[in-house]
Amino acid sequence: MGPKVTLGVLAERTGFDKSTISRALRNDPTLSIRAENLALIKRTAEELGYRPDPAGRSLKASRSYALGAVVPSLQNQIHAQIVEGAQSACLAAGYSLLVVNAEPGRPQRELYRQLVEKHRVEGLLVLTLQNEAVELPELTALGVPVVMVNRRSEGFGNFVVVAERAGGELATSYLIDIGHRRIAHLSGEIGRFNAGERFQGYRDALEKSGIVYDPDLVEPAGYSFEQGAAAMERLLDRCQGRFTAVFVVTLLAAAGAISVLRKRGVAVPGDVSVMAFHDGLLARAISPTLTTIAYPLVDMGEAAAKGMIDILEKRRTAITTTFAEGRVVERESTAPIRL
């Protein structure tokens, strides 16, 4: 590795003073500079591999230049993709991202409080809350900007989400289009945002196709492998032979469901087709490979972190972004119904 590239080096190369360069690289909206000069500064910084020093900036500005996030599970590839995008955006802007895993049974509000009070993060990316009614007001009281990621909550302004309801409809409609009419749904907790939206999308697709909704074909599953497996056990005990396809709320739960179907001698996709919401490496790694509804989760994490940084740098006052374009990724777990 060569010597560290500093603002002084950039000043020598571009002819601009260090203060101007620093403001240009922070996208300071109050900086008056010609577009070609701004492009020159950014191009030179990129070519030389300049990286801001968060520690040095923190000392000078009494700021931490850090964001915090609490992740529900490090095993869940959905959260991992979101964090990957957020980390990339933070590094590009000279910020740090502190990620904490939510341990079962530990109040998540305490983790957010520690991030703010002990680690001095300047903003929070909220991927999960156990009790929204209690924890959202407490988050607001911490006095830092908060962006909800992969979720929305009534009365809370900042969010970056995917089109959950449309995705649930797309997943169910795909199964209908390949001939299925008796379609089960392994859901999350329907009273919560993601699960409720996906469940409503499932019902929308049934209604639009003239298929009567059967509540007996809906089984709460949660988001883990174990919860998906347990939910499929219950569904089979109650309804085996009454459904030919199942739409599962997320990847890990779908993997658990497939494991139980195979154990119980139900062929996938010969007897039951399986479709999951969200995509990731797991969908390609299990057998049979899993058909999914894919959204750009890395882009969503990147947008959330960029939006938060823009709020902190006073380039915007709010972020309300919805990634609307989900797509079906066809793999081995689904097949046209046998006639």
HELIX and SHEET records of a PDB file:
HELIX    1   1 LEU A    7  THR A   14  1                                   8    
HELIX    2   2 LYS A   18  LEU A   25  1                                   8    
HELIX    3   3 ALA A   35  LEU A   48  1                                  14    
HELIX    4   4 PRO A   54  ALA A   61  1                                   8    
HELIX    5   5 GLN A   77  ALA A   93  1                                  17    
HELIX    6   6 GLN A  108  GLU A  117  1                                  10    
HELIX    7   7 GLU A  132  ALA A  141  1                                  10    
HELIX    8   8 GLU A  164  ASP A  177  1                                  14    
HELIX    9   9 PHE A  193  LYS A  208  1                                  16    
HELIX   10  10 PRO A  215  LEU A  217  5                                   3    
HELIX   11  11 PHE A  225  CYS A  239  1                                  15    
HELIX   12  12 LEU A  251  LYS A  263  1                                  13    
HELIX   13  13 LEU A  281  ALA A  285  1                                   5    
HELIX   14  14 LEU A  297  LEU A  312  1                                  16    
SHEET    1   A 6 SER A  96  ASN A 101  0                                        
SHEET    2   A 6 ALA A  66  VAL A  71  1                                        
SHEET    3   A 6 GLY A 123  VAL A 126  1                                        
SHEET    4   A 6 VAL A 146  VAL A 149  1                                        
SHEET    5   A 6 PHE A 159  VAL A 162  1                                        
SHEET    6   A 6 THR A 320  PHE A 323  1                                        
SHEET    1   B 6 VAL A 218  PRO A 220  0                                        
SHEET    2   B 6 ILE A 183  SER A 187  1                                        
SHEET    3   B 6 ALA A 245  VAL A 248  1                                        
SHEET    4   B 6 SER A 273  PHE A 277  1                                        
SHEET    5   B 6 THR A 291  ALA A 294  1                                        
SHEET    6   B 6 ARG A 327  VAL A 329 -1                                        
END                                                                             
